[in-house]
Amino acid sequence: MVRGRNGMRAGLGVAAALVLLCGCSSLSDRENAVAAAARGFEADLARQDSAALCGALAPGTREELEDSSKSGCEQAIGDSDLPAATDVRRVDVYGQQARAVLDGDTLFLSAFTDGWKITAAGCEPQPRKPYKCALKGA
């Protein structure tokens, strides 16, 4: 056991370094998970797999899609005109929320107990305004 003020400082320094390392690893893991969810959504879109696309949506987004289209999710998402994308260019994670910028689309996601879910898709940046999204939750 290390005693004294210098020993305590050294111990706190080691503990702080471990926290920083763990935080970076955790962020990287979350970024990778967001990128994988975004790629999966885009692959499902390319295959026109409406069931998988609906499964990738956050509950509020799915509900809003069904309410606004007055039809079931699979029909509504099949009729949507979401842009195609293949390559994830950037991922930003903010706690339980994330943005995935792809080569042809921007997706917004939220973390749920069963993984990252799409909260908005078909999003375009607007000068000095929030993104304009073709598909979004309430």
Backbone as CSV, one residue per row, in Angstrom:
resi,resn,N_x,N_y,N_z,CA_x,CA_y,CA_z,C_x,C_y,C_z
1,MET,0.840,-1.175,0.000,0.000,0.000,0.000,0.883,1.235,0.000
2,VAL,0.574,2.180,-0.852,1.334,3.418,-0.939,0.760,4.393,0.059
3,ARG,1.650,5.018,0.821,1.194,5.972,1.832,1.755,7.344,1.535
4,GLY,1.125,8.343,2.101,1.630,9.695,1.970,0.976,10.426,0.813
5,ARG,1.280,11.726,0.796,0.668,12.599,-0.189,1.103,12.269,-1.616
6,ASN,2.394,12.023,-1.838,2.878,11.712,-3.182,2.301,10.394,-3.679
7,GLY,2.196,9.423,-2.793,1.617,8.140,-3.167,0.158,8.279,-3.548
8,MET,-0.563,9.127,-2.810,-1.982,9.345,-3.107,-2.125,10.042,-4.463
9,ARG,-1.260,11.029,-4.720,-1.314,11.732,-6.012,-1.039,10.760,-7.162
10,ALA,-0.051,9.904,-6.973,0.288,8.928,-8.018,-0.892,7.995,-8.260
11,GLY,-1.527,7.556,-7.174,-2.687,6.676,-7.301,-3.840,7.356,-8.008
12,LEU,-4.077,8.617,-7.677,-5.146,9.365,-8.342,-4.822,9.589,-9.817
13,GLY,-3.546,9.821,-10.121,-3.136,9.997,-11.514,-3.379,8.736,-12.319
14,VAL,-3.036,7.586,-11.748,-3.270,6.311,-12.430,-4.768,6.083,-12.620
15,ALA,-5.551,6.370,-11.595,-7.004,6.197,-11.681,-7.589,7.111,-12.759
16,ALA,-7.133,8.355,-12.826,-7.632,9.291,-13.837,-7.279,8.810,-15.240
17,ALA,-6.072,8.295,-15.410,-5.654,7.781,-16.717,-6.527,6.605,-17.137
18,LEU,-6.841,5.723,-16.193,-7.694,4.574,-16.509,-9.099,5.012,-16.909
19,VAL,-9.625,6.012,-16.219,-10.953,6.524,-16.562,-10.938,7.098,-17.969
20,LEU,-9.903,7.859,-18.314,-9.821,8.432,-19.653,-9.717,7.345,-20.713
21,LEU,-8.908,6.334,-20.460,-8.765,5.242,-21.415,-10.079,4.492,-21.593
22,CYS,-10.744,4.220,-20.506,-12.024,3.509,-20.584,-13.068,4.352,-21.315
23,GLY,-13.067,5.660,-21.084,-14.013,6.544,-21.749,-13.797,6.559,-23.240
24,CYS,-12.545,6.593,-23.673,-12.245,6.604,-25.107,-12.675,5.295,-25.747
25,SER,-12.399,4.208,-25.087,-12.782,2.904,-25.611,-14.297,2.809,-25.727
26,SER,-14.985,3.282,-24.721,-16.440,3.242,-24.718,-17.003,4.085,-25.856
27,LEU,-16.446,5.273,-26.075,-16.906,6.132,-27.154,-16.660,5.467,-28.504
28,SER,-15.493,4.883,-28.672,-15.173,4.190,-29.920,-16.146,3.037,-30.167
29,ASP,-16.456,2.299,-29.129,-17.416,1.198,-29.262,-18.789,1.723,-29.683
30,ARG,-19.212,2.824,-29.072,-20.517,3.406,-29.422,-20.505,3.941,-30.856
31,GLU,-19.410,4.585,-31.257,-19.310,5.081,-32.627,-19.377,3.922,-33.627
32,ASN,-18.677,2.839,-33.316,-18.712,1.658,-34.196,-20.106,1.062,-34.276
33,ALA,-20.811,1.029,-33.150,-22.167,0.488,-33.129,-23.121,1.375,-33.935
34,VAL,-22.965,2.694,-33.840,-23.787,3.623,-34.619,-23.515,3.431,-36.108
35,ALA,-22.240,3.342,-36.482,-21.874,3.142,-37.890,-22.463,1.836,-38.418
36,ALA,-22.409,0.786,-37.612,-22.966,-0.507,-38.026,-24.481,-0.412,-38.205
37,ALA,-25.161,0.281,-37.308,-26.614,0.451,-37.428,-26.955,1.256,-38.680
38,ALA,-26.184,2.290,-38.958,-26.420,3.110,-40.152,-26.194,2.291,-41.422
39,ARG,-25.103,1.528,-41.456,-24.831,0.681,-42.630,-25.933,-0.363,-42.816
40,GLY,-26.380,-0.943,-41.712,-27.456,-1.938,-41.786,-28.736,-1.345,-42.329
41,PHE,-29.077,-0.146,-41.869,-30.284,0.530,-42.351,-30.178,0.790,-43.848
42,GLU,-29.032,1.277,-44.289,-28.844,1.569,-45.714,-28.848,0.291,-46.559
43,ALA,-28.289,-0.791,-46.034,-28.311,-2.077,-46.752,-29.748,-2.580,-46.874
44,ASP,-30.530,-2.443,-45.799,-31.943,-2.837,-45.845,-32.709,-1.974,-46.843
45,LEU,-32.366,-0.703,-46.916,-33.000,0.209,-47.862,-32.671,-0.211,-49.298
46,ALA,-31.420,-0.555,-49.550,-31.006,-0.986,-50.894,-31.713,-2.280,-51.303
47,ARG,-31.949,-3.182,-50.333,-32.636,-4.449,-50.611,-34.149,-4.290,-50.608
48,GLN,-34.620,-3.105,-50.251,-36.047,-2.827,-50.107,-36.704,-3.787,-49.127
49,ASP,-36.003,-4.035,-48.018,-36.483,-4.931,-46.970,-37.272,-4.114,-45.948
50,SER,-38.549,-3.916,-46.234,-39.394,-3.060,-45.401,-39.498,-3.544,-43.964
51,ALA,-39.565,-4.842,-43.753,-39.666,-5.378,-42.389,-38.416,-5.031,-41.584
52,ALA,-37.242,-5.210,-42.189,-35.994,-4.880,-41.486,-35.883,-3.380,-41.247
53,LEU,-36.295,-2.571,-42.209,-36.256,-1.118,-42.039,-37.142,-0.692,-40.870
54,CYS,-38.332,-1.252,-40.793,-39.231,-0.921,-39.685,-38.641,-1.357,-38.356
55,GLY,-37.968,-2.502,-38.342,-37.325,-2.974,-37.121,-36.178,-2.097,-36.675
56,ALA,-35.591,-1.354,-37.609,-34.460,-0.476,-37.286,-34.907,0.889,-36.778
57,LEU,-36.194,1.182,-36.886,-36.696,2.491,-36.463,-36.949,2.543,-34.960
58,ALA,-36.713,3.710,-34.387,-37.077,3.959,-32.994,-38.604,3.917,-32.899
59,PRO,-39.140,3.513,-31.755,-40.602,3.399,-31.623,-41.362,4.669,-32.000
60,GLY,-40.897,5.823,-31.569,-41.583,7.077,-31.887,-41.548,7.412,-33.362
61,THR,-40.460,7.059,-34.016,-40.325,7.312,-35.451,-41.265,6.403,-36.231
62,ARG,-41.311,5.146,-35.818,-42.220,4.195,-36.469,-43.677,4.640,-36.296
63,GLU,-44.022,5.057,-35.091,-45.389,5.505,-34.814,-45.743,6.736,-35.643
64,GLU,-44.831,7.686,-35.724,-45.079,8.896,-36.514,-45.245,8.563,-37.995
65,LEU,-44.431,7.654,-38.504,-44.532,7.223,-39.903,-45.903,6.597,-40.171
66,GLU,-46.338,5.720,-39.295,-47.638,5.065,-39.468,-48.791,6.061,-39.355
67,ASP,-48.686,6.975,-38.372,-49.750,7.976,-38.193,-49.845,8.921,-39.386
68,SER,-48.702,9.393,-39.868,-48.724,10.372,-40.960,-49.122,9.744,-42.298
69,SER,-48.806,8.464,-42.482,-49.143,7.808,-43.749,-50.502,7.111,-43.700
70,LYS,-51.039,6.967,-42.496,-52.314,6.268,-42.292,-52.260,4.832,-42.824
71,SER,-51.064,4.211,-42.682,-50.895,2.810,-43.078,-49.849,2.178,-42.163
72,GLY,-49.664,0.882,-42.319,-48.668,0.182,-41.517,-47.255,0.604,-41.894
73,CYS,-46.326,0.325,-41.020,-44.942,0.744,-41.225,-44.357,0.195,-42.521
74,GLU,-44.536,-1.084,-42.767,-43.923,-1.695,-43.952,-44.430,-1.064,-45.244
75,GLN,-45.717,-0.796,-45.320,-46.270,-0.133,-46.494,-45.728,1.290,-46.598
76,ALA,-45.754,2.010,-45.475,-45.335,3.416,-45.476,-43.855,3.577,-45.816
77,ILE,-43.015,2.751,-45.240,-41.584,2.905,-45.517,-41.254,2.440,-46.927
78,GLY,-42.021,1.484,-47.439,-41.847,1.061,-48.823,-42.210,2.165,-49.804
79,ASP,-43.150,3.011,-49.412,-43.580,4.123,-50.259,-42.718,5.372,-50.071
80,SER,-41.865,5.377,-49.057,-41.051,6.566,-48.786,-39.959,6.717,-49.841
81,ASP,-39.487,7.912,-49.961,-38.459,8.214,-50.962,-37.170,8.608,-50.245
82,LEU,-36.615,7.673,-49.475,-35.386,7.944,-48.745,-34.187,7.821,-49.683
83,PRO,-33.210,8.702,-49.527,-32.028,8.637,-50.389,-31.153,7.424,-50.070
84,ALA,-30.516,6.908,-51.102,-29.611,5.775,-50.918,-28.229,6.274,-50.496
85,ALA,-27.568,5.512,-49.662,-26.206,5.828,-49.218,-25.490,4.518,-48.938
86,THR,-24.179,4.537,-48.999,-23.416,3.314,-48.746,-22.270,3.504,-47.767
87,ASP,-21.641,4.658,-47.780,-20.429,4.861,-47.007,-20.657,5.807,-45.836
88,VAL,-20.316,5.365,-44.632,-20.395,6.229,-43.453,-19.145,7.107,-43.444
89,ARG,-19.347,8.393,-43.478,-18.226,9.337,-43.506,-17.881,9.897,-42.141
90,ARG,-18.884,10.017,-41.261,-18.632,10.591,-39.941,-19.712,10.135,-38.977
91,VAL,-19.309,9.888,-37.758,-20.247,9.542,-36.695,-19.965,10.456,-35.511
92,ASP,-21.011,11.065,-34.987,-20.913,11.895,-33.788,-21.853,11.305,-32.748
93,VAL,-21.322,11.000,-31.569,-22.127,10.439,-30.495,-22.189,11.444,-29.360
94,TYR,-23.396,11.730,-28.905,-23.637,12.659,-27.810,-24.478,11.937,-26.766
95,GLY,-23.831,11.249,-25.845,-24.564,10.483,-24.838,-25.338,9.350,-25.478
96,GLN,-26.657,9.416,-25.408,-27.521,8.380,-25.970,-28.052,8.741,-27.355
97,GLN,-27.556,9.828,-27.926,-27.978,10.290,-29.250,-26.774,10.272,-30.183
98,ALA,-27.030,10.127,-31.484,-25.930,10.104,-32.444,-26.392,10.615,-33.799
99,ARG,-25.395,11.040,-34.566,-25.611,11.440,-35.960,-24.622,10.656,-36.812
100,ALA,-25.118,10.070,-37.896,-24.264,9.368,-38.850,-24.386,10.085,-40.184
101,VAL,-23.279,10.650,-40.643,-23.253,11.333,-41.929,-22.721,10.338,-42.951
102,LEU,-23.542,10.045,-43.939,-23.172,9.105,-44.990,-22.932,9.851,-46.296
103,ASP,-22.515,9.127,-47.310,-22.239,9.764,-48.593,-23.494,10.283,-49.293
104,GLY,-24.673,9.820,-48.930,-25.890,10.294,-49.580,-27.022,10.612,-48.634
105,ASP,-26.774,10.564,-47.342,-27.840,10.776,-46.365,-27.229,11.113,-45.007
106,THR,-28.034,11.653,-44.133,-27.661,11.833,-42.728,-28.751,11.191,-41.903
107,LEU,-28.338,10.338,-40.961,-29.262,9.649,-40.070,-29.044,10.138,-38.651
108,PHE,-30.099,10.176,-37.873,-30.011,10.435,-36.443,-30.477,9.180,-35.733
109,LEU,-29.801,8.837,-34.648,-30.082,7.593,-33.930,-30.137,7.845,-32.430
110,SER,-30.812,6.942,-31.736,-30.854,6.941,-30.269,-30.537,5.539,-29.781
111,ALA,-29.923,5.478,-28.608,-29.582,4.187,-28.003,-30.786,3.650,-27.242
112,PHE,-31.102,2.388,-27.490,-32.159,1.674,-26.780,-31.539,0.414,-26.193
113,THR,-32.275,-0.283,-25.363,-31.721,-1.490,-24.733,-31.339,-2.544,-25.758
114,ASP,-31.998,-2.542,-26.912,-31.683,-3.525,-27.951,-30.816,-2.951,-29.073
115,GLY,-30.171,-1.817,-28.829,-29.235,-1.255,-29.795,-29.627,0.133,-30.274
116,TRP,-28.867,0.634,-31.226,-29.100,1.957,-31.801,-30.231,1.873,-32.821
117,LYS,-31.176,2.786,-32.702,-32.337,2.818,-33.596,-32.390,4.170,-34.321
118,ILE,-32.921,4.144,-35.522,-33.032,5.337,-36.355,-34.188,6.203,-35.848
119,THR,-33.876,7.463,-35.529,-34.910,8.408,-35.121,-35.278,9.349,-36.260
120,ALA,-34.357,9.516,-37.229,-34.630,10.360,-38.389,-33.721,9.922,-39.538
121,ALA,-34.258,10.002,-40.751,-33.501,9.626,-41.964,-33.906,10.552,-43.096
122,GLY,-33.090,10.554,-44.135,-33.359,11.454,-45.248,-33.189,12.898,-44.818
123,CYS,-32.176,13.153,-43.993,-31.980,14.478,-43.399,-30.970,15.303,-44.185
124,GLU,-31.321,16.555,-44.396,-30.448,17.502,-45.086,-30.214,18.705,-44.186
125,PRO,-28.974,19.171,-44.119,-28.707,20.369,-43.304,-29.340,21.600,-43.952
126,GLN,-29.797,22.507,-43.124,-30.374,23.769,-43.567,-29.532,24.892,-42.967
127,PRO,-29.172,25.898,-43.746,-28.378,26.995,-43.189,-29.074,27.642,-41.987
128,ARG,-28.380,27.654,-40.870,-28.848,28.289,-39.619,-30.186,27.767,-39.111
129,LYS,-30.531,26.549,-39.498,-31.775,25.913,-39.052,-31.487,24.450,-38.748
130,PRO,-32.409,23.788,-38.060,-32.246,22.343,-37.839,-32.313,21.586,-39.173
131,TYR,-31.833,20.362,-39.148,-31.907,19.504,-40.333,-33.363,19.350,-40.760
132,LYS,-33.571,19.198,-42.054,-34.886,18.880,-42.607,-34.852,17.390,-42.948
133,CYS,-35.739,16.604,-42.314,-35.716,15.164,-42.463,-36.990,14.634,-43.105
134,ALA,-36.836,13.717,-44.060,-37.985,13.104,-44.725,-38.718,12.158,-43.779
135,LEU,-37.983,11.513,-42.894,-38.543,10.550,-41.943,-38.055,10.920,-40.559
136,LYS,-38.996,11.143,-39.634,-38.609,11.524,-38.271,-39.721,11.200,-37.298
137,GLY,-39.348,11.102,-36.049,-40.325,10.854,-34.999,-40.955,12.149,-34.534
138,ALA,-42.000,12.002,-33.749,-42.707,13.186,-33.243,-41.927,13.866,-32.149
